Amino acid sequence: MADKKRFTSSRKLDHLRICAEEAVESGDAGFGDVRLVHNALPECDMRTINLSTRFLGHTLSSPLFISAMTGGHPGTKDANARLARIAERFGLGMGVGSQRAALENPALAETFSVVRDEAPHAFLVANLGAVQLRDHGTAWAEEAIGMIGANAIAIHLNFLQEAIQPEGDHNATGCLAAVTDLCAEIKTPVIIKETGCGISREVARQCWSAGAAAIDIGGWGGTSWAAVESFRANRKDAEGRALKTLGEDFAGWGIPTVVSLAEVAGTGSPVIASGGIRSGIDMAKCLALGADLCGMALPLLKPALESDEALACRVETIHRELAASMFLCGAARIRDMRRARLLITGRTRQMMDDGNPA
């Protein structure tokens, strides 16, 4: 058991290093096929654009959500602390990485609890895998929530990653029932979160029926966990070569973010768009497509490993891009973006049309 705990923790550091140093993005999220229709008479003042929004009963200063990245290894604590300080400074929501390592080894809890220390007023989201929820029940979820004083908990679905990991959990049976039980047993809002393969309308309906308070689509076109695991499996032995190839083969698996967002937003709300969002312009497109928040991870990771000011500068740039996009759509407030007109073309339009039943 001790070896398993150490392995879970070291894997978290591997993931952070690989995402920061390697080319782990794969695919096309679809934003290039989406064009916001320009409003030549916007009739609003760009200096007074209001980026604030409401999500699960909380007021946030911006729809930018710091998506789950890290925690669970001593080497990840500083990055989580920096991300949390920025969340507090800018009034943003923030999610932590999977808390499994700290639940297995409480000595690692401070790599997560530091986020509440640094962000006493922020909207924080705990994180637990669906398989771990099924195997350990509500008690683990409540412990994860308490660890960071979370305002919500994300139950993540990462079955592509699990399929490729040599130590992955390959049995997905019973996870929906576990989510349903959790939603019925705790008062804390439960967010169902994909991690890079997107959520379809059919699965979204299952999530709402289970009692989910929100869905984070985690679409295809950003960080590919198949690619990350392919880098981790790059060993010289036969198993390493086979897993590396498997990761490469499945780098193209998933529902592009724009397609997934359109499908999920049509089934209910609130929805967090994530997966390949790289700018405030992408965020504006997601808001027009029905997103409530827009999650980013990789674009914030490198500045988070550099300095507080580098990270703050990146956030300010994203906010300037979003404000300018809203101004040019004639949207003075976030909710006004729901009325912004979109033109969707190319492969994304074809996929959306093909996926709609006649």
Phi, psi and omega in degrees: 000321180298320178296320179297318179297316179296323182293317178301316181295313181295329178298325179296320178291321175304313182299316181297314181297314183296316180296326181281332190247338187249166177276095187250003177275142182214137171089188184232112182293342177105358184293333178293340179268359183249126177236126174284133181286123182292134176257105184288345176233074189293334177053042172210166183256116182301332181290342182245016175304131183255112181270357184290153182207166177249141179211121180049043176083004181245142175267124179245149182285348183198154175282000176290123180245127178281104186290160180305131178230309195206185184122159177102003175214142181307329181286354181257354186297315184296321179296316178297321179297317181294316178300320180293320179299322179289322176300317179294316183297320185258359180070039183260158168278155182212138173249150176261165176290175180307129183268011182305316184300320181284333176287328175283327183224094184303342178297341181267000185301328183292341176290344175256314184298340178301334182293323177287326176300318184274340182228072186295339184248359186283157172278109185248141182241120175288173188209125178216141179287150180299323180293318179294324175298314179299318186282330186243349173078189185300331183302318179293321179298316180295325178292320178297319179297313181295329183301325182239009184058047189289149175268345178201166175230134175265130171257111188268144178249111185226048190287336172295314178300316180298323182295333185262333179296135176297332180257016187291158175270114187259004180250111183259006182291142176087358184288321179296319178297322179295320178295317179300316179297317181298313181300327181280336190261340182240155179273337180295132179301140180252126178252128175268128190231122169276166186235026174138001179246358177080162177238133180274167178297326181295315179290324178302316179297323176297320181293315178298318181295330179286345179108013180301140178274337180198163177232132173254111192291330179047059187285169179280139177130002177240230177295127179259114178286341170296318178293319179300313180291332176296319176295319180296328185272008185284067178255170185275341183282172185297319180296318179299316179295320181294318180291324177298315179296319179299316178299318179294320181296328185258011178296337180264010184273132173140175179258121179306147186307312183298318180293314179298317180298316179298320180292312185289319181297337178280355183253343183162186180201165007276158183231135170260123174272132175205157181114091176082011175284120189237001182200170174292334176292316175301319179299316180300320178297318179296319179297320178293333179276354176116005179287150174262320174230162180231114184271135174231142176232291186304318180298339181261348186292309183298313176295331178293333178275353183262296183191163176300317184290324177297319179290318178298320179298320179294317179297317180298321178297314179300317180294321177296319178296318179295314180298318179295319179297316179297316179303315183284354172257358183073029182251109181278339181226162182302316183295338178293338181293341177296338181265356180292138181272144182238147168245123182241126186231184170065210184297326180296314177299318180298316180296320180294319179292318180294330183276350180270123179295146182292000000 
